[in-house]
Amino acid sequence: MKKYLRLYSAFFKASLIADLEYRANFLTRIATDIFWYLAQIVTFETIYRHTNLIGGWTVEQMRVFLGVLFVVDAFYMILFHDNLDRMSERVRKGELDLLLAKPVNSQFMLSCQRLGTAMIGNLLIGTSWLVWSLSQLPDFQVLNLFWLLVLIPSGLLVVYSCRFIFSSTAVIFTRSENLMYLWFQLYKLGMRPDSIYVPWLRILLLTILPMAFIVSIPARSLLFVPDYALFAWAIFWSLGLLYVSHLFWKFALKFYSSASS
């Protein structure tokens, strides 16, 4: 564990230096994500001008939902996005050869070598929005924040594991950009409360395609009576998907032919 923590520290320093080398791009990335946050907020605020409930969620509860979404998305963008987004390119250029030769877990190296330091500002903005939205709830229980310490990491693991599985197909097919469109559509399903979907789709999002665990379940822990069985199911699925992503990675490597061969 200490070895991986030291690597993370080194990765962070190297990533920060690399990002600050192009400061205009650094600031542009922050501004782009802020615009995305504003687009989500404006969309729901506009809808709630014409209705009081969406899938049983009030406007105050939906603001909390968006706050959790912003925080989970920011963590994902900081820790994993840049690495997984470049997976196909690294396979084609032969960079995977060097990573496989290193005495460290190749999945870890591919997933965490580059950190999106520009997104740290977005994390602060998302956290601020979440705190503000919670302050607007008259009956909010502060103790419910405890569940976020477990469920936000669980949601983050679900995002990472699913995206890693999709990205790993680049090892098999060399180019798998088109499969990423499928991933983004699945991710969009998790960016909305699960209760707005028809029953069969909601069941699907809680089982085979567990996108509901990304935001809906953590947000429910803050807003509604705790469902301990559902929370345990979320933890089980997140750890199970992480293990499945590892198995799929080992399976994909069987199809890998070195770029130098």
Secondary structure, DSSP 4 states (H G I P E B T S, - for coil): -HHHHHHHHHHHHHHHHHHHHTHHHHHHHHHHHHHHHHHHHHHHHHHTTS-S-BTTB-HHHHHHHHHHHHHHHHHHIIIIIHHHHTHHHHHHHTHHHHHHHSSS-HHHHHHHSS--GGGHHHHHHHHHHHHHHHHT-TT--GGGHHHHHHHHHHHHHHHHHHHHHHHHHHHHHS--HHHHHHHHHHHHHHTS-GGGS-HHHHHHHTTTS-GGGTTHHHHHHHHS---HHHHHHHHHHHHHHHHHHHHHHHHHHTT---TT-
